[in-house]
Amino acid sequence: MTILEHFSLKNYNTFGIDSIARYFVEIVSIEELRDILSNKEYTRKILLGGGSNMLLTDSIDALFIHVNIKGKHIISESNDTVQIQIMAGENWHDMVMWTIENGFGGLENMSLIPGNTGTAPIQNIGAYGVELKDCFVSCNAIRIEDQKLITLTKEDCEFGYRDSYFKNEGKDKYVITSVTFSLIKENHTINAKYGSIEEQLKNDCVTNPTIKDISNAVIAIRQSKLPDPKVLGNSGSFFKNPIVSKEIFDTFIAKNPQAPYYKISELEYKIPAGWLIEQCGFKGKRFGDAGVHKNQALVLVNYNNATGKDILDLAKKIIEEVKHQFQITISPEVNLIK
């Protein structure tokens, strides 16, 4: 375990922001993680997984801890279900492909989401009608204050829409080291009703889809809409879809009857943030090296040498204009690191 100084994080965040970390260390075991967390020499420590859900807004005087613990294990199974434990450093998409190759269903709608498995519960990642919590059993985590390894259940994690205990009361208190999922081995439940999946399956001439077909459809849709971070720096969806009260929704839809929406309950509605941003004229717009992607208004991009501040300034501009036009507040899905 070697601690590096004045380390560029350009290759460790999917925005490709060339932020300089005062210190950087990669850890590959729970023992190394315990050692570095207990080290009192570094007063500020920032955890780094796949770097896909963060915006580095400046060079940062802190120790960045890159959690790169690997491993995939089947821990129990029956005729119908299987429980798998995935270590924090495993790439999310590669892990999903592994489950599909083994015939384990449940995560296929979340194919091609960038990032690592260890950070996925923090955000309660989701796509195309499925969220991480739907298959989640528990996670193991190091409690930072005493370096004790504990297990948090699904109830402990308090999952919400792109939200969890780890973003609220548990913020900066734990480092997730592994995640356990319960998946289906036989008679897979196919979820093809959300977004463009049915249309993509029709284009693929698939009438009786398997979990692999669903994964292929999701990958095709995401690749058509979302830029590859290796080619064009981005963090996927930058903004959360706002969830509004029935009162706010009724006022909004009366003025915008053509707007898409999803009814969550009798009291709450979800409005696509991408539609709001597109209506404000930002889709495909470029502001220096920061911009809004031409195919998906939810995605902010780094065309070459944008700084974190450039991206953040654009995000603020978008938030202000959406609020001005629609009286709805949208908020970032990514974590802002200052």
Secondary structure, DSSP 8 states (H G I E B T S, - for coil): ---EEEEE-GGGSTT----EEEEEEEE-SHHHHHHHHH-TT-S-EEEESSS-SEEE-S-EEEEEEEE----EEEEEE-SSEEEEEEETTSBHHHHHHHHHHTT-BSSGGGTT--SBGGGHHHHT-EETTEEGGGTEEEEEEEETTTTEEEEEEHHHHT-BTTB-GGGTTTTTTEEEEEEEEEEESSS------STTHHHHHHHTT-SS--HHHHHHHHHHHHHHHS--TTTSEE-S--B---EEEHHHHHHHHHH-TT---EE-SSSEEE--HHHHHHHTT-TT-EETTEEE-SS-TT-EEE-SS--HHHHHHHHHHHHHHHHHHHS----BSSEEE-
